[in-house]
Amino acid sequence: RSWVQRWPQRPGTPRTFPGRVDGLSAPARLVAWRRRSVPLERYVAPAQRRVGHTPLAMLRVLGLALILVTLGVFVVFPVVAVGLLVKKDPARKWVDLVICAWAKMTISPFFRVKIKGHENLPKDEACVYVANHQSFMDILSVYQLFKSFKFVSKASILKIPLVGWAMKRAKTITIEREDRRSQLNTFRECVEALKKGTSIFVFPEGTRSSDGKLLKFKRGSVSMAKRAKVPIVPLTILGTGRLMPATKEYLLYQNNCGVKLVVHPMISAKEVQETPDDELLQRLRDTIDASQPPQ
């Protein structure tokens, strides 16, 4: 008897084979499992970690740093250095895409990023991306959108070896939080970049939330979108605070759910112009908060 004959089946039903469930092959079942609906609570940091998880989290962040530096020195640095010599691109959009690939290769061994609402991303239109902020992993995660944009970042980040060098080459816009003149210059720089077709990514809370709850939104993102007459794309970031809690960059915990990015429908430039600032800020906050776990 062949191995097929050893597997009984009911009359009139299609034959199934080992490694198949409901007619699905093993790879198809794996895809279906990855696309399953995950409860939002799985993206929230637990009140207490299990014994031994914190030392492992320290080892994981060392591994991530090693991959980040190795790829940066042997891949990103040569590619960007050569590209700057032979490629003419004042906005450095191609550098943004190199950094996107760098981020993907760095985090892939540790967690995956799911994207919901990919169809809501603009094609070639400049816009202001607005998202909640929980963790340093937010930055590496949103690069998985593989869209060209410039972060509005603290000036101190440029002092980080290698990372600061890459951000300078990508023309990242920096700001000194306590310096009013720096804030005005940054605002003008963002508006000018938007008018020239370069998207801007902003965390309107201004800092990372320690418990995942949304902080008060600042007006900067709305004001620059109105001044440049561009749309706004709100995003919700889930799971980064569980992986790497705020102010604890020396830890990278394990979470099988990884990170989820929810891209909400775009608010058109016309709506941005016609809606009062306070109402628009509240709309952005409600949209982002609607996809977050219940607090």
GUDREN-978380 format. One line per field, with one value per atom (N, C-alpha, C): residue in one letter; chain; x, y, z. Coordinates in steps of 0.1 Angstrom, whole numbers, plus 5000, padded with zeros to 4 digits. Layout:
<sites>
code <- A/...
unit <- A/...
px <- X/...
py <- Y/...
pz <- Z/...
</sites>
This chain:
<sites>
code <- R/R/R/S/S/S/W/W/W/V/V/V/Q/Q/Q/R/R/R/W/W/W/P/P/P/Q/Q/Q/R/R/R/P/P/P/G/G/G/T/T/T/P/P/P/R/R/R/T/T/T/F/F/F/P/P/P/G/G/G/R/R/R/V/V/V/D/D/D/G/G/G/L/L/L/S/S/S/A/A/A/P/P/P/A/A/A/R/R/R/L/L/L/V/V/V/A/A/A/W/W/W/R/R/R/R/R/R/R/R/R/S/S/S/V/V/V/P/P/P/L/L/L/E/E/E/R/R/R/Y/Y/Y/V/V/V/A/A/A/P/P/P/A/A/A/Q/Q/Q/R/R/R/R/R/R/V/V/V/G/G/G/H/H/H/T/T/T/P/P/P/L/L/L/A/A/A/M/M/M/L/L/L/R/R/R/V/V/V/L/L/L/G/G/G/L/L/L/A/A/A/L/L/L/I/I/I/L/L/L/V/V/V/T/T/T/L/L/L/G/G/G/V/V/V/F/F/F/V/V/V/V/V/V/F/F/F/P/P/P/V/V/V/V/V/V/A/A/A/V/V/V/G/G/G/L/L/L/L/L/L/V/V/V/K/K/K/K/K/K/D/D/D/P/P/P/A/A/A/R/R/R/K/K/K/W/W/W/V/V/V/D/D/D/L/L/L/V/V/V/I/I/I/C/C/C/A/A/A/W/W/W/A/A/A/K/K/K/M/M/M/T/T/T/I/I/I/S/S/S/P/P/P/F/F/F/F/F/F/R/R/R/V/V/V/K/K/K/I/I/I/K/K/K/G/G/G/H/H/H/E/E/E/N/N/N/L/L/L/P/P/P/K/K/K/D/D/D/E/E/E/A/A/A/C/C/C/V/V/V/Y/Y/Y/V/V/V/A/A/A/N/N/N/H/H/H/Q/Q/Q/S/S/S/F/F/F/M/M/M/D/D/D/I/I/I/L/L/L/S/S/S/V/V/V/Y/Y/Y/Q/Q/Q/L/L/L/F/F/F/K/K/K/S/S/S/F/F/F/K/K/K/F/F/F/V/V/V/S/S/S/K/K/K/A/A/A/S/S/S/I/I/I/L/L/L/K/K/K/I/I/I/P/P/P/L/L/L/V/V/V/G/G/G/W/W/W/A/A/A/M/M/M/K/K/K/R/R/R/A/A/A/K/K/K/T/T/T/I/I/I/T/T/T/I/I/I/E/E/E/R/R/R/E/E/E/D/D/D/R/R/R/R/R/R/S/S/S/Q/Q/Q/L/L/L/N/N/N/T/T/T/F/F/F/R/R/R/E/E/E/C/C/C/V/V/V/E/E/E/A/A/A/L/L/L/K/K/K/K/K/K/G/G/G/T/T/T/S/S/S/I/I/I/F/F/F/V/V/V/F/F/F/P/P/P/E/E/E/G/G/G/T/T/T/R/R/R/S/S/S/S/S/S/D/D/D/G/G/G/K/K/K/L/L/L/L/L/L/K/K/K/F/F/F/K/K/K/R/R/R/G/G/G/S/S/S/V/V/V/S/S/S/M/M/M/A/A/A/K/K/K/R/R/R/A/A/A/K/K/K/V/V/V/P/P/P/I/I/I/V/V/V/P/P/P/L/L/L/T/T/T/I/I/I/L/L/L/G/G/G/T/T/T/G/G/G/R/R/R/L/L/L/M/M/M/P/P/P/A/A/A/T/T/T/K/K/K/E/E/E/Y/Y/Y/L/L/L/L/L/L/Y/Y/Y/Q/Q/Q/N/N/N/N/N/N/C/C/C/G/G/G/V/V/V/K/K/K/L/L/L/V/V/V/V/V/V/H/H/H/P/P/P/M/M/M/I/I/I/S/S/S/A/A/A/K/K/K/E/E/E/V/V/V/Q/Q/Q/E/E/E/T/T/T/P/P/P/D/D/D/D/D/D/E/E/E/L/L/L/L/L/L/Q/Q/Q/R/R/R/L/L/L/R/R/R/D/D/D/T/T/T/I/I/I/D/D/D/A/A/A/S/S/S/Q/Q/Q/P/P/P/P/P/P/Q/Q/Q
unit <- A/A/A/A/A/A/A/A/A/A/A/A/A/A/A/A/A/A/A/A/A/A/A/A/A/A/A/A/A/A/A/A/A/A/A/A/A/A/A/A/A/A/A/A/A/A/A/A/A/A/A/A/A/A/A/A/A/A/A/A/A/A/A/A/A/A/A/A/A/A/A/A/A/A/A/A/A/A/A/A/A/A/A/A/A/A/A/A/A/A/A/A/A/A/A/A/A/A/A/A/A/A/A/A/A/A/A/A/A/A/A/A/A/A/A/A/A/A/A/A/A/A/A/A/A/A/A/A/A/A/A/A/A/A/A/A/A/A/A/A/A/A/A/A/A/A/A/A/A/A/A/A/A/A/A/A/A/A/A/A/A/A/A/A/A/A/A/A/A/A/A/A/A/A/A/A/A/A/A/A/A/A/A/A/A/A/A/A/A/A/A/A/A/A/A/A/A/A/A/A/A/A/A/A/A/A/A/A/A/A/A/A/A/A/A/A/A/A/A/A/A/A/A/A/A/A/A/A/A/A/A/A/A/A/A/A/A/A/A/A/A/A/A/A/A/A/A/A/A/A/A/A/A/A/A/A/A/A/A/A/A/A/A/A/A/A/A/A/A/A/A/A/A/A/A/A/A/A/A/A/A/A/A/A/A/A/A/A/A/A/A/A/A/A/A/A/A/A/A/A/A/A/A/A/A/A/A/A/A/A/A/A/A/A/A/A/A/A/A/A/A/A/A/A/A/A/A/A/A/A/A/A/A/A/A/A/A/A/A/A/A/A/A/A/A/A/A/A/A/A/A/A/A/A/A/A/A/A/A/A/A/A/A/A/A/A/A/A/A/A/A/A/A/A/A/A/A/A/A/A/A/A/A/A/A/A/A/A/A/A/A/A/A/A/A/A/A/A/A/A/A/A/A/A/A/A/A/A/A/A/A/A/A/A/A/A/A/A/A/A/A/A/A/A/A/A/A/A/A/A/A/A/A/A/A/A/A/A/A/A/A/A/A/A/A/A/A/A/A/A/A/A/A/A/A/A/A/A/A/A/A/A/A/A/A/A/A/A/A/A/A/A/A/A/A/A/A/A/A/A/A/A/A/A/A/A/A/A/A/A/A/A/A/A/A/A/A/A/A/A/A/A/A/A/A/A/A/A/A/A/A/A/A/A/A/A/A/A/A/A/A/A/A/A/A/A/A/A/A/A/A/A/A/A/A/A/A/A/A/A/A/A/A/A/A/A/A/A/A/A/A/A/A/A/A/A/A/A/A/A/A/A/A/A/A/A/A/A/A/A/A/A/A/A/A/A/A/A/A/A/A/A/A/A/A/A/A/A/A/A/A/A/A/A/A/A/A/A/A/A/A/A/A/A/A/A/A/A/A/A/A/A/A/A/A/A/A/A/A/A/A/A/A/A/A/A/A/A/A/A/A/A/A/A/A/A/A/A/A/A/A/A/A/A/A/A/A/A/A/A/A/A/A/A/A/A/A/A/A/A/A/A/A/A/A/A/A/A/A/A/A/A/A/A/A/A/A/A/A/A/A/A/A/A/A/A/A/A/A/A/A/A/A/A/A/A/A/A/A/A/A/A/A/A/A/A/A/A/A/A/A/A/A/A/A/A/A/A/A/A/A/A/A/A/A/A/A/A/A/A/A/A/A/A/A/A/A/A/A/A/A/A/A/A/A/A/A/A/A/A/A/A/A/A/A/A/A/A/A/A/A/A/A/A/A/A/A/A/A/A/A/A/A/A/A/A/A/A/A/A/A/A/A/A/A/A/A/A/A/A/A/A/A/A/A/A/A/A/A/A/A/A/A/A/A/A/A/A/A/A/A/A/A/A/A/A/A/A/A/A/A/A/A/A/A/A/A/A/A/A/A/A/A/A/A/A/A/A/A/A/A/A/A/A/A/A/A/A/A/A/A/A/A/A/A/A/A/A/A/A/A/A/A/A/A/A/A/A/A/A/A/A/A/A/A/A/A/A/A/A/A/A/A/A/A
px <- 5008/5000/5009/5005/5012/5008/5016/5014/5001/4996/4984/4972/4973/4962/4961/4971/4970/4962/4959/4951/4936/4927/4913/4906/4896/4888/4874/4865/4851/4847/4838/4834/4829/4833/4829/4836/4846/4854/4868/4873/4887/4897/4907/4917/4927/4930/4940/4952/4963/4976/4983/4992/5000/5006/5005/5010/5000/4988/4977/4965/4959/4947/4937/4925/4914/4919/4927/4932/4943/4948/4959/4972/4982/4995/5002/5013/5020/5023/5029/5032/5019/5008/4996/4990/4992/4987/4995/5008/5017/5013/5010/5005/4992/4983/4970/4972/4981/4984/4990/4998/5004/4994/4984/4974/4962/4963/4952/4950/4938/4935/4941/4949/4956/4949/4945/4939/4948/4942/4950/4958/4952/4959/4973/4975/4988/4999/4995/5005/5009/5002/5004/5015/5024/5034/5027/5031/5026/5030/5021/5024/5037/5040/5052/5058/5071/5078/5081/5082/5086/5101/5104/5118/5127/5137/5147/5145/5134/5131/5140/5143/5150/5165/5172/5185/5186/5175/5175/5172/5164/5162/5174/5183/5196/5205/5205/5212/5207/5193/5187/5191/5191/5194/5209/5217/5231/5232/5224/5224/5219/5209/5203/5214/5221/5231/5242/5246/5257/5253/5241/5236/5235/5230/5229/5242/5252/5265/5272/5271/5278/5272/5259/5253/5256/5257/5259/5273/5283/5297/5300/5295/5299/5290/5277/5268/5263/5257/5251/5261/5272/5282/5288/5292/5297/5287/5275/5264/5261/5259/5256/5267/5279/5291/5293/5292/5293/5281/5269/5257/5258/5263/5264/5273/5282/5292/5286/5278/5273/5258/5250/5236/5232/5225/5220/5206/5204/5191/5191/5188/5188/5181/5169/5161/5166/5176/5181/5171/5161/5150/5156/5165/5171/5178/5184/5190/5180/5168/5157/5154/5154/5151/5162/5174/5185/5184/5180/5178/5166/5156/5145/5149/5158/5163/5172/5180/5189/5181/5170/5161/5155/5150/5143/5153/5165/5175/5179/5179/5183/5173/5160/5150/5144/5146/5140/5143/5155/5158/5150/5145/5139/5124/5118/5104/5100/5087/5082/5072/5070/5061/5050/5037/5026/5020/5015/5010/4995/4986/4972/4969/4962/4958/4969/4977/4987/4982/4969/4963/4961/4962/4959/4972/4983/4996/4995/5000/5000/5010/5008/5017/5029/5028/5039/5037/5027/5023/5029/5034/5040/5029/5032/5022/5029/5021/5026/5021/5030/5026/5026/5015/5013/5011/5018/5017/5019/5014/5017/5031/5037/5051/5052/5058/5059/5074/5082/5094/5104/5117/5127/5125/5118/5116/5105/5098/5089/5096/5108/5115/5119/5125/5128/5116/5105/5093/5086/5085/5078/5086/5099/5107/5103/5095/5090/5079/5074/5065/5072/5085/5093/5088/5086/5082/5093/5095/5105/5099/5105/5100/5112/5111/5121/5115/5122/5117/5121/5113/5116/5122/5135/5141/5149/5151/5160/5174/5180/5193/5203/5201/5210/5212/5202/5203/5214/5217/5228/5241/5242/5255/5258/5248/5249/5258/5269/5278/5270/5274/5269/5254/5245/5231/5230/5238/5238/5243/5254/5259/5249/5242/5232/5220/5216/5205/5209/5222/5227/5227/5231/5231/5217/5207/5193/5187/5194/5189/5177/5179/5169/5168/5156/5153/5154/5162/5164/5158/5156/5150/5156/5158/5161/5149/5144/5131/5129/5139/5138/5142/5146/5151/5139/5133/5122/5127/5139/5144/5146/5151/5152/5139/5129/5115/5110/5112/5107/5115/5128/5136/5132/5129/5125/5112/5103/5090/5091/5099/5101/5108/5117/5124/5114/5105/5095/5086/5081/5072/5078/5091/5098/5100/5103/5105/5092/5081/5068/5064/5067/5064/5072/5084/5093/5090/5080/5076/5081/5087/5093/5083/5079/5070/5078/5070/5076/5068/5076/5070/5072/5060/5060/5053/5059/5052/5047/5034/5028/5028/5030/5031/5044/5054/5067/5076/5071/5080/5073/5080/5074/5065/5054/5045/5050/5050/5056/5046/5033/5022/5014/5017/5010/4998/4994/4983/4988/4979/4982/4984/4995/4997/4991/4992/4986/4993/4985/4991/4994/5006/5010/5006/5005/4999/5009/5021/5031/5028/5023/5021/5009/4999/4987/4991/4999/5002/5011/5020/5029/5021/5012/5003/4995/4989/4981/4990/5001/5010/5015/5018/5023/5012/4999/4987/4989/4992/4994/4985/4982/4973/4981/4973/4979/4974/4984/4981/4984/4973/4975/4978/4987/4991/4990/4987/4987/4998/5007/5018/5015/5015/5012/5023/5026/5036/5050/5054/5068/5071/5061/5063/5064/5059/5061/5075/5080/5093/5104/5103/5114/5107/5105/5098/5105/5097/5103/5114/5125/5137/5145/5141/5149/5154/5163/5168/5178/5181/5190/5183/5170/5162/5154/5153/5145/5138/5126/5118/5113/5109/5104/5088/5083/5068/5065/5058/5055/5046/5038/5030/5037/5049/5057/5051/5051/5046/5036/5026/5015/5014/5014/5012/4998/4990/4977/4977/4976/4976/4961/4957/4944/4942/4929/4926/4932/4937/4943/4932/4936/4928/4933/4925/4929/4934/4941/4946/4935/4924/4912/4906/4905/4899/4908/4921/4931/4929/4927/4926/4913/4902/4889/4886/4893/4890/4898/4892/4899/4910/4920/4932/4927/4920/4916/4908/4899/4890/4898/4908/4917/4926/4931/4940/4932/4919/4911/4907/4905/4902/4914/4926/4938/4939/4938/4939/4929/4916/4906/4908/4913/4916/4927/4938/4949/4945/4938/4934/4924/4916/4906/4911/4924/4930/4939/4940/4948/4940/4948/4941/4934/4923/4915/4924/4924/4933/4925
py <- 4988/5000/5013/5022/5035/5043/5054/5062/5070/5072/5079/5071/5057/5048/5046/5050/5048/5059/5069/5080/5079/5075/5073/5086/5086/5098/5094/5103/5101/5102/5093/5094/5108/5112/5125/5137/5135/5147/5147/5158/5159/5153/5146/5140/5150/5149/5158/5149/5156/5149/5154/5147/5152/5165/5174/5188/5197/5193/5201/5201/5212/5213/5221/5215/5222/5225/5217/5219/5229/5235/5245/5238/5242/5237/5243/5238/5244/5258/5263/5277/5286/5281/5288/5290/5279/5279/5289/5290/5299/5314/5317/5330/5333/5324/5326/5329/5322/5324/5337/5342/5355/5367/5364/5374/5373/5365/5363/5376/5378/5389/5388/5397/5397/5407/5402/5412/5423/5435/5447/5447/5439/5438/5432/5424/5417/5427/5440/5450/5459/5456/5464/5458/5466/5460/5454/5443/5437/5444/5443/5450/5445/5432/5426/5416/5417/5408/5395/5384/5371/5371/5363/5361/5357/5364/5361/5368/5375/5382/5394/5401/5414/5411/5401/5398/5394/5387/5383/5395/5405/5417/5425/5425/5432/5425/5412/5405/5408/5409/5411/5425/5435/5449/5450/5442/5441/5435/5425/5419/5429/5436/5446/5457/5461/5472/5466/5454/5448/5447/5443/5443/5457/5466/5480/5486/5484/5489/5482/5469/5461/5465/5465/5469/5483/5492/5506/5508/5501/5503/5497/5484/5477/5478/5483/5484/5498/5504/5517/5528/5528/5539/5539/5527/5528/5531/5526/5529/5544/5550/5564/5573/5569/5577/5577/5566/5565/5572/5570/5576/5591/5597/5611/5617/5609/5614/5613/5603/5600/5604/5606/5608/5622/5629/5642/5642/5644/5644/5654/5666/5676/5672/5665/5661/5649/5642/5630/5619/5618/5608/5594/5592/5578/5574/5584/5581/5576/5581/5577/5562/5558/5544/5535/5539/5531/5529/5540/5538/5529/5530/5520/5506/5503/5489/5486/5495/5493/5490/5497/5495/5481/5477/5464/5453/5453/5443/5442/5454/5454/5447/5450/5446/5432/5428/5415/5403/5401/5390/5390/5402/5404/5405/5412/5413/5417/5415/5418/5430/5437/5448/5446/5446/5445/5458/5460/5473/5471/5478/5478/5491/5491/5503/5509/5500/5504/5512/5509/5516/5531/5535/5549/5557/5551/5559/5567/5579/5587/5581/5583/5578/5586/5598/5607/5621/5622/5635/5637/5649/5653/5655/5651/5651/5652/5654/5654/5641/5632/5620/5623/5619/5622/5608/5606/5593/5594/5585/5584/5580/5582/5580/5573/5560/5553/5548/5547/5540/5545/5542/5545/5536/5524/5515/5520/5531/5538/5542/5547/5552/5541/5530/5519/5512/5512/5506/5513/5526/5534/5534/5531/5530/5518/5509/5498/5501/5514/5519/5520/5521/5523/5535/5546/5559/5569/5579/5589/5600/5603/5614/5618/5630/5635/5636/5631/5632/5646/5651/5662/5656/5657/5650/5660/5655/5662/5664/5675/5678/5668/5664/5655/5642/5637/5624/5624/5636/5636/5633/5633/5631/5616/5607/5593/5588/5581/5577/5568/5570/5563/5567/5566/5570/5585/5593/5607/5611/5603/5605/5603/5591/5588/5598/5603/5613/5626/5630/5642/5641/5629/5627/5626/5622/5622/5635/5645/5659/5659/5651/5651/5665/5669/5682/5681/5690/5689/5701/5699/5710/5709/5721/5723/5726/5717/5719/5731/5735/5746/5760/5759/5771/5776/5788/5793/5796/5801/5805/5792/5781/5769/5763/5765/5760/5767/5780/5788/5784/5782/5779/5765/5756/5742/5742/5751/5752/5757/5767/5772/5762/5755/5744/5733/5729/5719/5724/5736/5742/5742/5747/5748/5734/5724/5710/5705/5707/5703/5709/5722/5729/5724/5718/5713/5698/5692/5678/5668/5672/5663/5661/5649/5646/5648/5651/5653/5643/5637/5628/5635/5636/5643/5634/5635/5629/5641/5644/5656/5657/5645/5646/5652/5652/5659/5650/5640/5631/5617/5607/5594/5592/5585/5582/5570/5571/5560/5549/5552/5541/5538/5544/5542/5551/5558/5568/5580/5585/5597/5609/5617/5629/5640/5652/5664/5666/5668/5671/5686/5688/5702/5706/5719/5724/5724/5721/5723/5715/5703/5695/5700/5705/5711/5724/5732/5746/5744/5735/5734/5728/5719/5714/5724/5733/5744/5754/5757/5767/5762/5749/5743/5738/5738/5733/5719/5710/5696/5688/5675/5666/5661/5655/5649/5634/5625/5611/5607/5603/5599/5584/5580/5566/5562/5550/5544/5534/5535/5526/5517/5504/5495/5485/5483/5473/5477/5489/5493/5495/5500/5502/5490/5479/5466/5460/5463/5458/5465/5479/5487/5499/5498/5508/5522/5532/5546/5548/5554/5557/5544/5533/5521/5514/5522/5518/5506/5503/5491/5478/5478/5466/5464/5452/5448/5435/5436/5424/5416/5404/5395/5397/5398/5398/5392/5380/5373/5381/5390/5399/5410/5413/5423/5437/5444/5458/5459/5467/5469/5484/5487/5501/5502/5511/5513/5526/5526/5538/5542/5553/5558/5566/5568/5575/5589/5594/5607/5619/5629/5641/5651/5653/5661/5675/5681/5694/5704/5702/5710/5710/5698/5696/5703/5701/5707/5722/5728/5743/5748/5740/5744/5741/5733/5728/5737/5742/5750/5741/5747/5740/5731/5736/5728/5716/5718/5707/5697/5701/5692/5684/5691/5683/5673/5676/5666/5655/5658/5647/5638/5643/5635/5626/5632/5625/5613/5616/5606/5595/5598/5588/5579/5584/5576/5568/5574/5567/5556/5557/5547/5533/5532/5520/5515/5522/5518/5508/5500/5492/5500/5495/5502/5504/5516/5519/5517
pz <- 5000/5000/5000/4992/4991/5004/5006/5018/5017/5004/5002/5006/5004/5007/5022/5030/5044/5051/5044/5050/5046/5055/5052/5049/5041/5039/5037/5039/5036/5022/5017/5003/4999/4987/4982/4987/4996/5001/4994/4992/4985/4995/4989/4996/5002/5015/5021/5025/5025/5027/5040/5045/5057/5054/5064/5062/5057/5055/5050/5060/5062/5070/5063/5061/5053/5039/5033/5020/5019/5030/5029/5031/5024/5026/5038/5042/5054/5052/5041/5039/5040/5034/5034/5048/5056/5070/5078/5075/5082/5079/5066/5062/5069/5069/5076/5091/5097/5111/5114/5105/5107/5105/5097/5094/5103/5113/5123/5131/5136/5144/5158/5162/5175/5184/5196/5206/5209/5210/5212/5225/5235/5248/5247/5236/5235/5231/5228/5224/5236/5248/5260/5268/5274/5283/5296/5300/5312/5325/5335/5347/5354/5352/5358/5348/5346/5337/5344/5337/5343/5346/5356/5361/5349/5347/5337/5324/5322/5309/5308/5319/5318/5314/5319/5314/5300/5295/5281/5273/5278/5270/5269/5278/5277/5266/5266/5255/5242/5241/5228/5223/5232/5227/5223/5229/5225/5211/5208/5195/5184/5188/5179/5176/5186/5184/5175/5177/5169/5155/5152/5138/5132/5140/5135/5131/5140/5137/5125/5125/5115/5101/5100/5087/5083/5094/5091/5086/5091/5087/5074/5072/5060/5048/5051/5040/5038/5048/5047/5044/5052/5050/5036/5030/5017/5006/5008/4998/4997/5009/5010/5005/5010/5006/4990/4984/4969/4963/4968/4962/4962/4973/4974/4963/4958/4948/4934/4932/4918/4916/4927/4925/4929/4921/4923/4928/4941/4947/4959/4958/4969/4981/4979/4991/4997/4991/4996/4999/4990/4992/4991/4983/4981/4994/5001/5014/5024/5023/5032/5030/5017/5014/5018/5017/5022/5037/5044/5059/5062/5054/5055/5055/5044/5043/5055/5059/5071/5083/5085/5097/5096/5084/5083/5086/5080/5083/5097/5104/5118/5127/5125/5135/5131/5118/5114/5123/5128/5137/5150/5154/5167/5168/5158/5157/5143/5140/5127/5129/5118/5117/5108/5113/5104/5101/5089/5084/5080/5086/5083/5077/5065/5059/5049/5044/5035/5023/5019/5008/5011/5024/5028/5026/5023/5022/5009/5009/4996/4987/4974/4964/4962/4956/4954/4960/4969/4974/4987/4989/5002/5012/5025/5035/5049/5059/5073/5079/5083/5090/5105/5112/5126/5133/5144/5151/5166/5174/5188/5190/5202/5205/5218/5218/5230/5233/5222/5224/5213/5215/5205/5193/5195/5184/5175/5178/5169/5156/5158/5146/5136/5142/5133/5127/5135/5130/5118/5119/5109/5096/5097/5085/5076/5082/5074/5065/5065/5055/5042/5042/5030/5022/5029/5023/5027/5018/5020/5028/5040/5049/5058/5064/5073/5087/5096/5110/5116/5125/5133/5146/5148/5159/5168/5180/5189/5184/5185/5180/5186/5199/5206/5199/5191/5185/5174/5169/5158/5164/5178/5184/5185/5183/5183/5172/5175/5164/5153/5141/5129/5126/5137/5135/5132/5139/5137/5123/5119/5105/5095/5096/5086/5086/5097/5098/5092/5094/5087/5072/5067/5053/5047/5055/5051/5052/5058/5060/5070/5081/5091/5098/5100/5106/5121/5128/5142/5149/5162/5170/5184/5190/5204/5212/5220/5226/5234/5241/5250/5244/5231/5224/5215/5218/5210/5196/5194/5181/5173/5179/5172/5168/5176/5172/5160/5159/5148/5135/5136/5125/5120/5129/5125/5118/5123/5117/5102/5100/5087/5078/5083/5075/5071/5080/5077/5066/5067/5057/5044/5043/5031/5024/5033/5028/5022/5029/5024/5011/5009/4997/4985/4988/4978/4975/4982/4979/4989/5000/5009/5021/5025/5036/5049/5060/5073/5083/5092/5102/5115/5122/5135/5146/5158/5170/5177/5176/5182/5197/5203/5218/5223/5214/5218/5225/5232/5240/5240/5246/5246/5258/5256/5267/5275/5288/5296/5298/5297/5299/5287/5275/5263/5261/5271/5270/5262/5254/5246/5255/5252/5259/5251/5256/5249/5236/5225/5212/5210/5204/5202/5188/5185/5173/5161/5163/5152/5140/5141/5129/5121/5128/5121/5114/5122/5116/5104/5104/5092/5080/5083/5072/5066/5074/5069/5061/5066/5060/5046/5045/5033/5024/5029/5021/5017/5026/5023/5033/5029/5037/5049/5058/5070/5071/5074/5075/5089/5097/5110/5111/5120/5122/5137/5139/5153/5154/5163/5165/5177/5175/5186/5189/5201/5205/5208/5204/5206/5221/5228/5242/5250/5245/5252/5249/5237/5233/5240/5239/5245/5252/5265/5273/5272/5273/5273/5283/5279/5287/5291/5285/5288/5275/5269/5256/5257/5270/5272/5273/5270/5271/5258/5253/5242/5245/5249/5253/5241/5243/5233/5233/5221/5220/5206/5206/5194/5184/5190/5182/5174/5179/5173/5173/5162/5162/5151/5153/5143/5140/5127/5123/5116/5121/5115/5108/5095/5087/5084/5090/5089/5076/5072/5060/5061/5049/5049/5051/5058/5059/5048/5038/5026/5030/5020/5022/5024/5016/5017/5031/5037/5050/5060/5059/5068/5068/5056/5055/5061/5060/5064/5079/5085/5099/5109/5119/5130/5136/5141/5147/5158/5168/5179/5175/5166/5161/5153/5145/5138/5147/5157/5167/5174/5178/5185/5176/5163/5153/5151/5151/5149/5162/5173/5186/5187/5184/5184/5174/5163/5152/5157/5162/5166/5179/5188/5200/5198/5187/5184/5181/5177/5173/5184/5196/5207/5216/5224/5234/5244/5249/5260/5272/5278/5289/5302
</sites>
